[in-house]
Amino acid sequence: MGLVKINTDFKNIGHQEFLRPNFGYRYFFDIQDAIIFNAPKLIKLKYVLSERKTEKLNKGDLIKPEILVDIGNIDRRNNILIDTQKVYTIGSDKNVIQKGDIIIPKLQPRMGNIFLNLLHQRFIGSTELIEYTISHNHNPIFVYYLITSKVFLNNLIKLESGKTHRRVNPIDLLKIKIPFIDKKTQDKVSLKIKPIEQAIHSLKNQIKNLKEVIDNEFAENFNFDLTNADKAKKEIIHTAEFTDIANDEMKFDISLKYRYIFNKFIKRFEKIEWVALDKIVTVKGGKRLPKGQDVTEIETDYKYIRVDDLDWKGNFDVDNVKYISEENHKIIKNYIANENDILLTIVGATVGKCGLIPNELDGYNITENFARLIIKDKKEYLPEYLLFCLMSKTSIYQIEEYKGRGSQGKLAIFRIKKIRIPVLGMHEQKKLIKAIKNEFDAQKVIIRHIVKERKKIDILIDDTINNAT
């Protein structure tokens, strides 16, 4: 890769709030002049969006149940909330989301997890989610699809900062220049978008929740009582025997609530055989980069897989994986993952997220926030079977028991080894995997149709900009 050089003036840096010398940032503001679209008239985003200050809820029990929304609950580029849940307690401070028109995350907004809340429904959400009011001179639908167009989102990577978690500062976001389109034209385009949007929503309604598909198959195979398990999860008070408190670790940060739920509703039939995870996998950790070192966008021979590269559906965003230098690779060269290893997140809000390493990521380094599960005998346990076990409530309730009750949940490697897996013969494993994959394949067809419809909206936005005078 050739060296790219640009010239910039220190006065440009002096006019800005942040001292950001990195190439992408300087290029965006000093050379690109914060312009994303080629249009005759431009307007800064700050004249379209106004950030709102939000009420905060402190961690702990809530006065009344609230609907929790996080970045993962906002469907990318499709203005739909997915997999939201009602919560009765929160482990960290949250923002009350209600009065703004549009929600844009600080954390990797280029992924398109942006949501219109024009009905001003009440949610609580991560402090990463920022509410904005949309100017009355702009059509909210048009604004939404403009800033979720691929052209707009792809430029946001230049504004990202941070080491582990890449963020765009709202101050920088609002400096972006977008096309000035008169309100009348915006309204006309929004009317054309409406039937396409309805088609997308109709297709989305046909998609089944991934975890529900997995849980239903497991419940059918093992006769788990998931309905009552979920009801028990919402109960605040549980009774426990003194022998439960005197657990094998003699520690009080183990959740007796989830131990009770697992034993009563999941591990309830003696005819089901269970095996501890450490009997069938070797569990290893990842490695933190040396102090002061970070990943880079510059392509090298060494990729570094982070928690952000894995979604809750078990998919690795191969295109999003960043690189490290050869020097850093030499220091952490023993901390890698190979194809068909399972990576399991072990720290923070993403504890329990897991995925199967694809061929494209074979042999690359992994962050210390992953545990690496290496299957000892693939003739006895298939990688897909173990992955689906870990994604199902079979394991989720155990992970909730073991991850500890500190300010930041953490799943220790010695506790991962204790997770119990239901034993299935090879034929039954293949049968269960096939049933789940058949559902996934049907979902993929629907998703392709959704992507096709969303492209129609991008074309409408592009045509509007190109025809602007």
Secondary structure, DSSP 4 states (H G I P E B T S, - for coil): -PPP-----HHHHHTSSS----HHHHIIIIISTTB-S--SSEEEGGGTEEE----EE-SEEEEEEEEEE-GGGB-TTT--B-S-EEEEEESS-EEEE-S-SEEEESB-GGG---EE-TT---EEE-TTEEEEEEPTTS-HHHHHHHHTSHHHHHHGGGG-B-SSS-B--HHHHTT-EEE---HHHHHHHHHHHHHHHHHHHHHHTTPPPHHHHHHHHHHHHH---HHHHHHHHH-S-----HHHHS-TT--S-S-HHHHHHIIIIIS--TTS-EEEGGGTEEEEE--PPPTT---BSS--S-EEE-GGGB-TTS-B-GGG-EE--HHHHHHSTT-EE-TT-EEEE-BGGGTT-EEEPPGGGTTEEE-TTEEEEEES-TTTS-HHHHHHHHHSHHHHHHHHHHS-SSSS-B--HHHHTT-EEE---HHHHHHHHHHHHHHHHHHHHHHHHHHHHHHHHHHHHHHHHHT--
